[in-house]
Amino acid sequence: MTPATAVLIQLLQEFPRQQVAGAIVALGRLNSPDQALHAQQTPLGINLLQDLSLAEARTILLQPTTRLKRHMRRRKQRIDNFGAKSKFRISGYFDDDFPSLLREIPDPPLLIYFDGNLKQLANRNVAIVGSRRCTSVGASLAREMAARLATEGIGVVSGLALGIDGAAHRGALDENGVTIAFLGASLEHLYPREHLRLGREIVDSGGALVSEYPAGTTPRPHQFPERNRLISGAAHAIVLVEASEKSGSLITARLGLEQGRDVYAMPGPVISEVSKGCHRLIKQGAGLVTSADDVLQELGWDTETRSLAHRATLSPLQTKLYGFVDSYPQTIDELMLRVTSVEILGEVEMVAQTLIELELMGFVQQSGLGYIRTS
């Protein structure tokens, strides 16, 4: 632990994180907490610690006795939490390994606890988020998108939740990619428990589990929306895959916009409840994407030629049929109609055989409702 991080821990034992972070940001993002603590003259003309003490004193003195008791109880909890030793590594706001993108957001974390490797957060990353109660199609699309991004060396950021988050992490791991999970509790209280094994796989594959919550912090409802700002903040772009109108992932999208990130959404059936949030976001100006390649193109990121090179090995019929398969499942009968509509004479009866060939080559897969692209 660096001296600067030790000072931050002392500050966080005394004051709420938002108060400390707000003061640091207001003071022009000073180079170290020591500078903030001991500077006699600052842009605000007041010592940081003095400023915090005065602000807190005013707040306490103007509140009823019940508020004072609650403040003292919370202060004791902060001292207990931040005073406890964590078995995981810590990176502080002023440390060299602290993710630069997180340092830039309006409400930055001051400390992050992590298990694994933070190096990917210095590279290109895309956040994939969505509903916990997603459809099998949505999970498949999220997994496919993450896998494709991983083949380009792009990190996948998400929140380790059930549904879309878990599918995104899995997709990156499918291609031996790196994925980062931001948690809504301390690392000792990994949640949901169903993803304990997935969390270990993320770390073992070169990724990381990250939390701003100190040891002993159990999962609480308000912490998940709070951590969403870290998911969006650590990525260059956010992709929403299946979200209802009340989905928490919409918070991540909104925070991403406030942080200056590119936000995209994947459309779904107009009658689907879990796509209404995506449709609303698109109406409000989010980019419409249907695949990882759309995201890469929107971001202007150069990609490898792996997919194109493989595609060059396809026969003319395979190439034509592959062009009809997209991100939403289609049955063989539906693909037959599309082939017939463009009059590929003499080839209709070979659609089933060609689909099997494309599946064996890894270009399409069956989702349960039909065939979808995998690359």
N, C-alpha and C positions, 0 to 999 in steps of 0.2 A: 504494500500500500504506500502510495506516495504521500509526502507531507501535505500537499495540497488537498488530497482526498481526505486525509485525517482531519483537516480544518473543516472541510465541508460536512463531515460526519458530526463534528461538534456543533456546527451551526444548525444542522437538521435535528439535533437533539433538543435545541432550544426553540426553534421556530418552524412553522409549517413550510413545506417545500415551496409552495407557490409564492410565499412571502420572500423567501431567500432568492428564488429564481428571478422574481420580478425586480428585486433590488439590483441583482447582478446585471440583468438586461438593461435596466434604467441607467446604470452607471457605465454603460458603453461596453459591456462584456470585457471586463478587466482581465489581465493576463493571468492572475492568480487570486485565490481567496485571501492570501496574506495581504496582497496589495489592496484588496477591498476592505479588509479589516483595519489596516493600519494607515491607510491614506489619510492625511490630515485635510487635504483639499481634493474634492471630487467634483465631477460635473454638476452634482446637485448641491455642492458646497457643504456637505455634511458627511461625517464618517458613516460607513455602511452599517456597522453594528449599532451605532448610536441611533441611526435612522430607524432600524428595525425595532429597537427597544422602545423608542418613542411611539412609533405606530402601534406596537402591541399594547403599550401601556394605555394609550388613548382608547383603544378598542375595549380593553378589559374594564377600565374605570367607568366607561359609559354604559356598560351592560349590567343587567340585573344580576343578583347574587347567583342565580341558577346558571347564568352564562359563565360566571367566574369559576364556579365549581367544574363546569364542563371543560373550560379551558385548562384548568389545572390537571384534570383527569387525562385530557389529550396530551398535555405536555409530558406527563409521567409516562404515557404509552410510547411517545416518541423516544424518550430517553431509554426506555426498556428495549424498544425495537432496534434503534440505531446503535445502542451500546452493546447489543448482543453480537457475538462473533459469528460470522458466516463461514461455512466450509467452502463456499464458492468464491471465485475471484471477483474483485471490485474494480471498476473503472470510474474515475471521477471526471467531472465536467472539464477540468483543466489538464487532464492526463493526455499524453500523446496518442494513446490507443482509443480514446473516446471517439465514437463515430461523429465525423464532422457534420453530416446531415442532421443529426439530432441536436447538435450544438446550435444549429441555425434556426430551429423552429421557435415560434413565439413563446411557448411554455416548455422549455427544455427540462429533461430530467437532470438532476445534479449528480446522482450516483446511479450506476447500473450494475447489477449483480449478474454474472453470467457463468454458464457451464458450457465449455466448448471453445470455439474460435471466432473472434470478432472480425477477422480480416475481411470476410466477404462484405461487410458493411461499408468498406472503403471502395467497393467495386459497384458495378451496375446491378440494381435490384428492382424487382417488380413485386408489389404486394397483390396477392389474390385473396379476396375475402367474399363472404356471402352468408347465406342462411345456414343455421344449424340444422333446420328441418328441410333439407334440400331433397330434390328428387334424384333418382339414380342417374338420370340424364345429366343433371347439373353437376353431380359429383364426377361423372365421367369427363365432362367438358373441362372442369377445373383441373382434373388430374392430367388430362391431355395437354392443356395449355402449359401447366407447370413443367411437364416433361419436355415439351418443345423448347421452352425457355432455357431449361437446364442444358440441352444439347448445344446451346449457343454460349454457355458459360455464364449465364445470367442467374443471379440468386433469386430465390423465391421467399418472400416475407409473408408471414401470416400469424394467426393467433392461437394455433393448436386446438381450436374448438372442434367440436363434432361437426360433421357436415362438410361444407366447402373448404374450410380451413384445413381440416385433416386430409382431404383429398388433394389439396394443393401441395402440402408437405410430401405426401406419398408420391405424387407425380414427379417431383424433383428427385426424390430418392430412387425412383424407377430408372432414371438415366444417370445415376451416380453423381447427381448435382448437389449443390449446397443450398440449404434452406435454413432460415432463421425464424424462430418462434418467440413472440413476445407474450409473456404471461400476465394474467390478471391477479396474481398472488406471488408470494415468495417462491423461490426455486424449491424450497423444502416442501411446499404444498402444491406440487404440480397438479393442475386441474385442466380437463377432467381426468379422473383416475384411469379411464379407459384408454388414455393415450400415454400412459407411462412407458410402454414399450416403444411407441413412436418417438417419444422424446429422447429416449436412449439412442435410437437409430439416427436421429438428427445429429446428435453430438458425435457419435461414432463415425458419421460420414463427413465430418469436417465443418458442420454447421454449428449452431449455438442455440441454447435456451437463454433468454434474457428477461430480466425483471428489474423494475426500479423499486420494488418493495423489499424492505429488509427482512431478515430472518424472523420467522414466527408470524408473518402476515398471512392470514387465512383468506380464502376467496370470499369476496363480498361483492354484491351487485354493482356498487358504484365504481369499483376498481376496473371493471372491464371496459366501460366507455372511456375511462381515464387512460387506460393503456392503449386505446385505439389511436391516439395521437402519435404514439411511438411507431406503430405499424405503418401509418401513412408517412410519418416523418423520416423513417429509415429507408424508404423506397423512392425511386425516381418517378414512379407511376403507380396508380392503384386501379385494379380491374375488379369490378363487381360482377359476380356470377351468381345469379339467383338471390333475390332479396325481396322480402315482403315490404309493404309500406311502413311497417314498424320495426324492421330489422335493424339491429345494432350496427350492421355493416354500413348503413347509410351515414352513421356518425363518422365512421372512418373516411368515407368519401367526402363528407363536408369538411372535415378537418384537413384532408388532403388539399382541397381547393384553397382553404385559408392559408395553407403552408406553401402554396404555389406549385403543387404537384399536378401532373397530368392525370386526369380521372377518366376512366373508360367503363362502359357497362355492356354486358352481353344481353341481347334481347331474348325473349322467350315467347311462348304462346300467349296470345292476348287474354286468354281466360285463366292463365296460371296465376294463382295467388302469390307464388314465390318469385314471380317475375315483375310484379307491379312496381316494386321499388326501383328496379332497373329501368323500366319504361319511364318512370317519373324523372329519373336522373338524366336519361337521354333527352327528354323534353326540355330539361333545364340547361342543356348544353354539353353534357358529357359525350365523349366520343363513343360511337357505336362500333364494337368489334365483335367478331365471331371466331377468332382464332388468335393464337400467339403471333402468327405472322402479321396479322393486322396491327397488333400492338407494336411489334418491331418496326413496321413500316411507319406508323404514326410517330414513333419516337425518333425515327431517322437513324436507328442503330444498324451498323453494318452486321450482316450475318454471314455465317459460313455457307459453303455451297453443298454441304452434305445432302440436304434434302433434294436439291436440284440434280445433283450428280446421280443419286439413286433413281430419281424420276426419269432420268435419261435412259435408264435400262428397261423401261416399260415398253411393251409392244403397243402398236397403234390403238388396239381395242382397249387395252388396260389403261392407256392414257385418257381415252375418251370417257370411259366409265368412271375413272378416278375424278374426272372433272365434274361429274354429276353428284358425287358423294360430298356432303358438307358436314357441318358441326352438329346438325340435328338428325336423329335417326330416321332412316327410310327403309322400308321393307323391300324385299326383292321385287314384289309386284309394283311398288311405287317407282322403283328404278327402271323397271321394264317399261312403264308408261313414258318416262322421260326419254329413254333410249328410242322408243317408238316415235315419240313426238318429233325427233330430228331425223327420223328415217335412216337409221344405220342398218340398212337392209342386210339380211343374212346373218346378223350378229345378235339378234334379240335372244335367240335360244341359248346363246353362250354366256348370258349375263351371270347366271348362277355360278358357272365354272370360273368365270373371270373374277368374280367377287372372292371366291375361295383362294384364288391365286394371289390377289391383292392382300388378303388377310394373312396368308402365309409369308408374304414379303414384308408385312408390317405397316402397310399403308392404310388399311381400314381395320375396323374391329366391330364386333357385334356388341351392342349395349343392352340387349334384352328387348328393345323396341325396334331394332333395325340396325343398319350399318351406319357408322360414322367414321370420319377421318381420324387418323392418328398422327399425321404429319402434314 
